[in-house]
Amino acid sequence: MAERTAERGRRLSPIGARFTRAGGGWGLALALAGAAGACERIPEVEALHPVLARPPDRIEVRELAPGTNLGQALWSAGVGAGDHPALLAAFGEQANARRLRPGTRVSARWTRAPERLVGVEVWTGPDTTVVIEPAGGGESRWSSSTRVAALAVDTVVAAGRIESSLWSAVANLPDLADIPDRERLVWLLDQAFQWRIDFSRQLRPGDTFRFAFELNRRPDGSTHSGALLAAELSVSGSALHALWFSPTGDEQGGWYDMEGESTRRAFLKKPLRLAYISSRFQSRRFHPVLRTWRAHNGIDYAARQGSPIQATARGVVVRRSVSRSYGRVIDLRHANGYRTRYAHLSRWAKGTAVGSTVAQGQVIGYVGMTGLATGPHLHYELHRGGRPVDPLNVDLPAGDPVPAADRERWERERDDRLAILPPRPGPRLARASLASASK
Ligand SMILES: [Zn+2]
């Protein structure tokens, strides 16, 4: 069901090989290589060539063991302690040695006869290597640079039908089997469609999906997924689209539907990153503390004590107080008659005094259990025109559409993106065979 597009989507990354802070280091390295070549060329006697052919360098590769540091890896690779301060200083110009993860590869390279350390490489990320090389005289013996591997970018397309969940449908597509970060694709689909559909509640068996995304291929052949370019969900027979477009023409952009409306909404879907809903919006529920039936005018998110709470939209702090039931509570006023409320906080964040303007996504406080609460959770309310509404079931104002000035380019790119999508999956085989059997 999934296939690689052979020609259409394939292109080379505009990034290509990129070198940062490489000027001095690489220039010197090349100069040194030139000098060595000149020395070797001096005796021009044929028979001497095999003798003068430089023996290959010796390379020791180590992986950072858990709980060890770069110095220990260098030591284990045979680099004497005398070289460590200068090497670590050179490394520190490119990256933070304390952030290196266990499993990080470290290599040290020596020439043979005379044995001389001529380079250290540290794989700081899947695509980046810090290279430390002789600086060629002067006080600092080493210079460093960061090398970014050239990525080839393929476009990969996939289509399928949901049997139980989107997650399992994507994870089990045979043709995505060699893509190691398939779960990221589901996450990207969720990012693109989160405002239109709740994957866990609104997708049904038989709904179909198709999408196209970039696959970055490293020189060593390993891959990781890149941008989600286009996606279509057919939910109960109607199609939802998310098509990537960058109004500014660079890597900043977003997903838009067929009409050029942003798939984003002016409000974040939820005020906490990691939380699950412990109580929904409902007109009547039994209150666990008051032990009476009353309306629940918001959503409760169970989360760890101290989890940061984000403002779901840009707004102004209009209330910051302590109440008996809400505990520490913050109210924000937003455009177009919306307000949000965040209750039971353990503490407020800086910059949230009444009258302050807060940005969408800005941390305004931390999860607690002040007021009437049985455990740490955030009580979140959304009000429109003075009345509480269900944040999960309200048609929220949309993000900005494709700007009028970019309309022509948008329509062209939209059609290109749609064209790379694979065909929609056909009717389910089981159903087809049942139909023919009943004749
Ligand atoms: Zn609540």
Residues whose N, C-alpha, C, O or C-beta is under 5 A from the ligand:
A	BS01	ZN	I299 D300 H379
